Amino acid sequence: MISPSPPKEIRRRTVRSFVQRDGRLTKAQKNAIEKLLPIYRLEITKSRSFFDAFKNLGPVILEVGSGDGTTILEMARKYPLRNFIACEVYKSGIGKTLASIDVQGLTNIQIANLDVLELLENIPPHSLELAMIFFPDPWPKARHAKRRLVNDSFLGLIMKRMRKNGRVLIATDEGGYADQILDIADKSKYCRNLIGRRLYSSRPSWRPITNFEGRARKLQNQIWEIALCS
């Protein structure tokens, strides 16, 4: 069970990177949450390993902000020997993902319906193979920039949960955010840019097109890809 008392490292960040705005759930989403979330919810602490959660020793992949599950569901189908964690705070996305997991009979996905900071504080160190952060909320206005998820303390936290040479992949169509992440990564003692200082990576061929990526393409927005390594 996730600890109800957040550790000091989380409490120091008082500004959330998201605003809770669930809105109205469909009947199907509500039913999926009520019936399926108790089955697929990730229950883990620092003393409980991913083997206990998934019942196998396969590599564990985390998606931060999994939305309606487009990316992680497709990857779980393609890679049945890998384990996936869908971290999402919005109930509508959780409901859609749960319904799809059930219909498709997937057994290698679990849901973490909580702030990613709390999740990272409560999973074992050096336990993640890959973390995906695709199109995080850009918070483009200057006065809101402090809400951006990726900062030095976040990179420190997530990199401590990565296996040796584990990767964190980030994609965004907000150029200012992309530049900021490169600056943070170049100065960080926790990670290195896999491609090289101040360099963006190419788009991974295996990555499904997310809803936000599809929207960015329609708007003909440039998309920046960043690959960081522990």
C-alpha positions in Angstrom: 0.0 0.0 0.0 1.3 3.5 -0.9 2.4 5.4 2.3 -0.3 7.9 3.3 2.5 10.2 4.7 4.5 11.7 1.7 8.3 11.7 2.3 10.1 15.0 2.8 11.5 14.9 -0.8 7.9 15.1 -2.2 6.7 17.7 0.4 9.3 20.1 -0.7 7.6 20.4 -4.1 4.4 22.2 -3.3 3.4 23.1 -6.8 1.8 20.3 -8.8 2.5 19.7 -12.5 -1.1 19.1 -13.1 -4.5 20.5 -12.3 -7.2 18.0 -11.2 -10.0 18.3 -13.8 -11.6 14.9 -14.2 -14.9 16.2 -15.5 -17.8 13.9 -16.1 -17.1 10.2 -16.4 -19.0 8.0 -18.8 -20.9 5.0 -17.4 -18.4 2.7 -18.9 -15.4 4.5 -17.4 -17.1 4.6 -14.0 -17.9 0.9 -14.1 -14.3 0.1 -15.2 -12.9 2.0 -12.3 -15.2 0.5 -9.8 -14.8 -3.1 -11.0 -11.3 -3.3 -12.5 -9.1 -0.8 -10.6 -9.0 -3.0 -7.5 -7.6 -5.8 -9.8 -5.1 -3.8 -11.8 -4.0 -1.2 -9.3 -0.3 -1.3 -8.6 0.3 -2.0 -4.9 4.0 -1.6 -4.2 6.4 -0.1 -1.6 10.1 0.2 -1.3 10.1 -3.2 0.5 7.9 -4.9 -2.1 9.6 -5.7 -5.4 8.1 -5.6 -8.9 8.4 -9.4 -8.9 5.8 -9.4 -6.1 3.6 -7.1 -8.2 4.0 -8.8 -11.7 5.0 -12.3 -10.6 7.9 -12.4 -13.1 11.4 -10.9 -13.5 10.7 -9.1 -16.8 11.9 -5.5 -17.3 9.5 -2.8 -16.0 8.5 0.2 -18.2 6.8 3.3 -16.8 4.7 5.7 -18.7 4.2 9.0 -16.9 0.8 10.5 -17.9 -0.5 7.5 -19.8 -3.8 9.3 -20.8 -6.3 6.9 -22.3 -3.6 4.3 -22.7 -2.9 4.5 -26.4 0.8 4.1 -26.1 1.1 1.7 -23.2 -1.6 -0.6 -24.4 0.0 -1.1 -27.8 3.4 -1.6 -26.3 2.0 -4.2 -23.9 0.5 -6.1 -26.8 3.7 -6.0 -28.7 6.0 -6.9 -25.8 4.2 -9.5 -23.6 7.3 -10.4 -21.7 7.8 -6.9 -20.4 5.8 -5.3 -17.6 4.2 -1.9 -17.8 3.0 0.7 -15.3 0.5 3.3 -16.5 0.8 6.3 -14.2 -2.2 8.7 -14.6 -4.2 11.0 -12.3 -7.2 11.6 -14.5 -10.1 9.2 -13.9 -11.4 9.3 -17.5 -8.0 8.1 -18.8 -7.8 5.5 -16.1 -11.3 4.2 -17.0 -10.5 3.9 -20.7 -7.3 2.2 -20.0 -8.8 -0.3 -17.6 -11.6 -1.2 -20.0 -9.1 -1.8 -22.8 -6.9 -4.0 -20.6 -9.9 -6.1 -19.7 -11.2 -6.5 -23.3 -7.8 -7.3 -24.6 -7.0 -9.7 -21.8 -3.6 -8.0 -21.0 -1.8 -9.3 -17.9 1.3 -7.2 -18.1 -0.1 -3.7 -17.2 -0.8 -2.2 -13.8 -2.3 1.2 -13.0 -0.7 3.8 -10.7 -3.5 6.3 -10.2 -1.5 8.9 -8.3 1.0 11.7 -8.7 4.2 10.3 -10.3 6.3 11.9 -7.5 4.5 9.8 -4.9 4.9 6.7 -7.1 8.6 7.2 -7.6 9.1 7.7 -3.9 7.5 4.4 -3.2 9.1 2.0 -5.7 12.5 0.3 -5.2 15.7 2.0 -6.4 17.2 0.7 -9.6 14.0 -1.1 -10.7 12.9 0.6 -13.9 14.3 -0.2 -17.4 12.6 2.6 -19.2 10.5 5.7 -18.4 8.4 7.5 -21.0 7.2 11.0 -20.7 5.4 11.9 -23.9 4.0 15.4 -24.3 3.8 16.4 -20.6 1.8 19.5 -19.9 4.0 22.3 -21.4 2.7 25.1 -19.1 3.8 27.6 -21.8 3.0 30.8 -19.9 6.0 32.2 -18.0 4.1 32.5 -14.7 3.2 28.8 -14.9 6.6 27.4 -15.9 7.3 26.4 -12.2 4.6 23.7 -12.7 6.6 21.9 -15.4 7.2 18.3 -14.3 10.7 17.9 -15.5 13.2 19.8 -13.4 16.5 18.9 -11.7 14.9 17.4 -8.6 12.5 15.3 -10.7 15.4 13.9 -12.8 17.3 13.1 -9.6 14.3 11.2 -8.3 13.5 9.2 -11.4 17.1 8.4 -12.2 17.5 6.8 -8.8 14.7 4.4 -9.8 16.3 3.5 -13.1 18.5 0.4 -13.6 22.1 1.0 -14.8 21.9 2.5 -18.2 18.1 2.8 -17.9 16.6 5.4 -20.2 14.1 8.2 -19.8 12.5 9.3 -23.1 10.8 12.7 -23.3 8.9 14.2 -26.3 7.3 17.7 -26.5 6.1 20.1 -29.1 6.9 23.1 -26.8 10.3 24.4 -27.9 10.9 26.4 -24.7 10.3 23.3 -22.5 12.5 21.2 -24.7 15.4 23.7 -24.4 14.8 23.9 -20.7 15.1 20.1 -20.3 18.3 20.0 -22.3 19.8 22.7 -20.1 18.7 20.8 -17.0 20.1 17.5 -18.3 23.4 19.0 -19.3 23.9 20.4 -15.7 22.5 17.4 -13.9 24.7 15.1 -11.9 22.0 12.4 -12.1 21.9 11.7 -15.8 23.5 12.2 -19.2 22.1 13.0 -22.6 22.3 9.7 -24.6 22.9 11.5 -27.8 25.3 14.2 -26.6 25.2 17.6 -24.9 22.6 20.0 -26.4 21.5 17.4 -28.9 18.0 16.1 -29.6 17.4 12.4 -30.5 15.4 10.9 -33.3 11.9 9.6 -32.8 11.9 6.0 -31.7 10.4 3.9 -34.5 8.6 1.7 -32.0 6.6 4.5 -30.3 2.9 4.6 -31.1 1.5 8.0 -32.0 -0.2 9.5 -29.0 -3.3 11.7 -29.2 -1.2 14.8 -28.3 1.4 13.8 -30.9 -1.4 13.5 -33.5 -2.7 16.9 -32.6 0.8 18.4 -32.9 1.2 16.9 -36.3 -2.0 18.3 -37.5 -0.9 21.7 -36.3 2.4 21.1 -38.1 4.2 21.7 -34.8 7.8 20.7 -34.5 8.4 17.8 -32.1 11.5 17.6 -30.0 12.8 14.2 -28.7 15.1 13.8 -25.7 16.8 10.6 -24.6 18.4 10.6 -21.1 20.4 7.8 -19.6 21.1 6.9 -15.9 
